[in-house]
């Protein structure tokens, strides 16, 4: 693995850092960012600012308006964007839109690319991904889908309920997963269709993403064959195209936020005095900051390695699972230690750390809880051990 950075990567990292520092951070106190998240006006203003600097959705192929970054280059740029919780929103690299754009580029038809990817990439539209369900339906285990899709002639009729759907309120379209006759199928659906109803918006710890997290009812939704994304009954296979890279991009963005918390703690510890010396000269504080530095370095290397694995053509499921668990827990520790160093200031919104602390907690749950990833990792280890003991074995 080559640790050298490409010229394009360094150029974009420098540009993104300057953009976040000079433009994005001042929006963190904007009145249009409230308990319901950023308003559409704020989103569009931020994205217009990024677009004017050539920083909107740089991870996309050049053909679709991006800079054609590979996963390793994307890691560098996304880490820089995450230094402000509004950075990914400004650059149009936030979840779920970033993952949806990635999936559309991989499997959408030419007409679907024009209708859905083009407005999403330009920031004209937002999207959502409708998989998770309430009441024992699909979550960490997508095979438990209860939402159904039945073919009636050339059309499909979809019925079901979804919940914790990020960005649903105000989204132009969604990628909906439903159980079909021979597996599961993905559909591109209009969120303004009267058959899709936002029942309520959930109150959650985080509020940085536009549209929040919603409960959705789908009743008698009828779509044509042009709505099928990829091949019918192949949604589980298609989902794997999205899931491994998407869980890794979460790690990239949150790394930037954790670095911001760490920097805030260092700045405070080198200025604040107590008991006759600055905080950083007290061993208890200095050890917290040292642990932060080690966690940040280790997670950076894990992210880059997993990204490199994806760039080699592997599906990266094993590597991204491990990276997601380690990053979600290590970066949370970084933010927690940083808050501790800040003391009383850390629990107020006078520092960005309190906000990051609230927002990062969900990272250990979404895109697969840590426990689920550990279980999947252990299953792979068991299969490898079985294969080593019995090379002729083809155990699943």
N, C-alpha and C positions, 0 to 999 in steps of 0.2 A: 504494500500500500504506500503510495507516494503522498507525503504530507505537504508537498509544495502547493501553493495556491496559484491558480491561474490568474492572468492579468485581468480578465473580465470579473472574476470573483472578487479580487482586491478592489477593483474600481467600484463595483456595486456595494461592497461592504462599506467602503469609505463614504459613498454617497448616501447610503441608508443611515449610517450613524449620524451624519450631518443633518439629514432630513428629520430624524427623530429628535435630535437635540434642539435644532433651530425652530422647528415647526410643530411637531406632533405633541411634545410634552406640554406646551402651553395650553393645549386643548383639554388637558386632563381636569381642569377646573371650570370648563365651559358649562354653562347652565343647561345646555342641551344634552348633557350626560347626567342622567338622574337615576333614580331607583329602577326605572324601566329600561335602562341602557341608553345607548346613543340614539338620537333621533335620526330620521332619514336625512334631514337637512345637514346634520353634522357629518354623517357618513359621506354624503356626496361632496361636501366641502373638503373633507380630508382626502378623499380619493382624487378629487380634482387637483389638489396640491401635489399629490404623488405623481399623478399623470403628467403634470407640467414639468416634473423633474425626470421623467422617463422611468419611474419606479413602480408603475402599476402592473401587478401580476407578472413579475419578471421570470417566474418559474416556468411559464408557458412556452411552447415552441414559438419560434420566430413567426411561423405561419399564422399563429393565432394571437399575435401581438406581444409576445413575451421576448425574453432574451435567450431562450433555449438552454436553460441551466440543467445540468445533471443533478442527481440527488446530493452529491457531495458539495457542489457549488451552492445548491439550494440551502443546505445546512448553514453555511456561513452567512448567507443573506438573511435567512429567516431568524437566526439568532440575533442579528443586528436589529431586525424589525421588532423583536419581542422586548426590547429594552423599555419600551412603553407599552402598556396594555392596549393602547389605541394604535400602535404601530402596524400590527397585522391588518387591522381594519382599514387603515389609511392606504396600505399597499395592496389591498384586495387579496391577501394571502391568509385570511382567517378561516377557521372552521365555521360551517361546513362547506362554504363555497369553494375553498381551495381543493378539498378532497373531491368534490363534485366535478370541478373543472378537470382534475386529473383523470377521473373515470370517463368523462365525456370524450376527452382527447383519445383515450385508448379504445373505446368500443362504440361510440355513437356513429350513426350514419351521417352522410354528408348533409342531408337536410336537417337532421337533429343538431349538428354542429352549428349550422347557420341560425337555426331558430333558438337554441338554448345556450350554447357556449359563447357565441359572439356577444350577446348582451350581458352575460355574466362576466366575461373577461374584461369588458369595457367599464364595468361598474354601473351599467344602466339598470341591472336587475340583481336581486338576491335570490337564493335558493335554499332548500332544506333537504334533508335526507330522512325519509320516513321508514324506519325499520323498527325501532324499539316500541314495545307494547306494554300495556298495563295488565294486571291480573294474571300473572304467570305466563304472559306471552313472550315474544322474542325480546331478548336483551343481550346478555353476554352469550347466550346460546341462540343464534339465529334460526336454528332448526325448529324452534318452538313457535314459529309464526302461526298466528290465528287469523290474521287478515287473509281473506280468500279472493282469488281471481278466477272466474269461470268464463269459458268461451261460449259465446252465443252467436253463431254464425261467424262473421269476420270481426265481431266486437268482443270486448272483455267487460265483464261486470265485476266491480270490486266492492267488497264490504269489509268493514273492520274498524278497529280503534288503534290509535297510536298515542304515545305520550313521551314526554321529555324530548320533543322534536325542536331542536335548536333552530332559531331563526324563522320559524313557521309564520309568525305574525308579520305580515308585510312582504313575504316572499312571493316572487312572481311564479315560480314553479318548484316542484319537488321531484325527487327520485324516490319512488314508492316501491317497497318490496312486499310481495304478497305470495301466499301459498297457492300454487297452481297444480294441475293434475299430475304432472310428472316431476315435481320439485318445487321451485319457486321462480318467480318472474319479476323483473324490474320494469317499472313504467315511468315515463315522464308525464307528469300530470300538472295541470294548471291549478294553482292554489286558489284562484278566484272562481273555480267551478262550484256551483251551489251544492253539489253532492259532497264537497269537502267542507267541514265546519270546524273552526277553532272554538272548542268548548270553553277553554279557559287558559290563561297564562299562569304558569306555576311561579310561586315565590321561591327563589333559590338564593344561595349564597353569592353567586356571581351575577354581575349585571353589565358586563363589558360588551357582550355580543348583541347586535341589533335583533329585535324580534323575540328575545328571551327564549324560554323553553315552554312548549305548549302541549296541551291535550287535544287530540284531533279525532273527530268522527268522520268515517267515510261510509256513506249510505247510498247504494245504488249508483256508484260512479261508473259511467259507461265511456270507454275509450276505444279507439280504433287500433288496427295493427301498427300504425305509424308511431303509437305511443310506447311500444315495446322497446326497451333499451337493451341492446345486445340480442341474444337469442332467447326465445321463450323457454321457460323451465330451467334456465341456466344461471339464475340469480346468485346462487351460492358460489359458483365458480367466478362469476363476474365480481362479486363482493370482495373476493380475495385480491383482485387487481387494485382495489381502493384501500383496503384495510391496513395492510402492512405499511405502505408509504404514508398513509394518513396518521397512523399512530406515531410514526417517526417525526412527522412535521410538528405534532404537538410537542414533542421533546425539544425540538429546535426552538420554537417560540418561547416555551417556558424557561429554557436556559437563559434567554435574554432577560426575562423578567427577574430571575433569580440573581443574575449578575447585577441588575439594577439595585436589588435589595442589599446585596453584599457591598456594593459601592457606597450606598447610603450609610451602611453601618460603619465602614471604614472612615468615611468623611466625619461622621459624628465622633467616633472613638479617637480620632486624632486631634479633635478640637475640644471636646468636653473634658473637664477636669473634675476629679473627685479624690479626696484623701491625699491631696498634695501632688498629684500627677495626672497626666492624661489617661483616659480609660484604656487605651491600647497598651499602656505600660503596666497595666494590671494583668497578671498572668491569666486570671479567669476569663477576661475578655479576649486577650490575645489568642488563647487556645481556640475559642469559638471561631474567630476569624481565620485561623489556620485550617481548621476543619472545613470551613466554607471553601477555601481556596482548593483544597484537595478534592472535595466533592464536585466542584465546578470543573476542574481539570479532568477528572475521571469520566464524568458524564459527557464532556465535550468529545473525548476520544471514543467513547462508546457510540455516540451519535454519528461521528464521522466514519467509524468502521461499518456500522449498519448501513449507512448511505452508500459507502463503497461497495458493500455486498450487493445492494440493489443495482448499482451501476454495472456490476459484472453479469447481470442477467438473472440472478437468483430471485426467487420470490421473497426471500428475506424473512420469512415468518418467524423462524427461531430467533434470529438476531434482533429483529424489531420487538419481539415479545420481551426478550431479556432487557433490551434498552429501555423499553417503556416502563417496566417495573423499576429498574434501578433509577432512572431519571425522575419518575414521579415521586419516589420516596426520598432520594438524595436532594433534589432541588427543593422539595418541601422542607427538608431539614435546613437547607441554606437560608430560606426565608424565615423560618422559625428562629434560628440563631440570630439572624439580623435584627429581627424584632426585639429579641432579648437584649441585644447590645444597645438598642435605642431606648430601652426602658419605657418610661411613660410616653415619650414621643412616639414610640412604635405602635401604640394602640390608638393613635389619633390619625385623622386624615390630613394632618399637617405634614405627614411623611407619606411617600408612595408605598411604603412597606405594608401598612395595614390593609390597603386595598389588594395588593399582591397576595398577602396572606389569605384573605377571604377567597380570592379567585382561584388560587392554585390547589385548594383542597379537593376540588372535583377531579383533578388530573389523575388521582389514584383510582378513580371509578370509571370514568367514561373511556370509550374505545377499549374496553376490557378491563375489569377490576384486577388489581395486583394478584389476588388469589386465583383468578381464572387463568391469568398468564402463567403463574407458577405451576398450576396443574397441567397446562398444555406443554410447558417446558419439560416437566417431569415425564409426561407421556412420550415425548420424543426421545428422551434419554433412555426410557425403558425399551423403546423400539430399537434404538441403536445397540443397546446391550444384547437384546435378543438376536439381532442380526449377527453381531460379533460371535455369539455363542453357537449360532446355527446359520451359517451363511446361506443355506438353501431356503431358509424360512422367508415367507412373504407375508408375515403378520401385518395387519393394518396399523 
